């Protein structure tokens, strides 16, 4: 039973791989990685004066961000780095 599950998962994973010959002529191999890199570098976690950009809500914040505001990378909503009650850790909480 386990072997059948593993084999079916491997086959399902192999279906997702598209050979280069099956791609349209307009989509070259050079364009695909460039687009993926552009999406990843569009928003980077960084300090911008007294605020932080591209934070992940609920994630741990660095010590330099304590009691500071940050803006989420997806929703662009404002969060504050606050200490979690009953814990020694700091996290980004909705402000």
Secondary structure, DSSP 4 states (H G I P E B T S, - for coil): -HHHHHHHHHHHHHHT---GGGS-TTS-HHHHHHHHHHHHHSS--EEETTEEEEE-TTSB--GGGTT-EEEETTT--EEEEEEPTTSS-EEEEE-
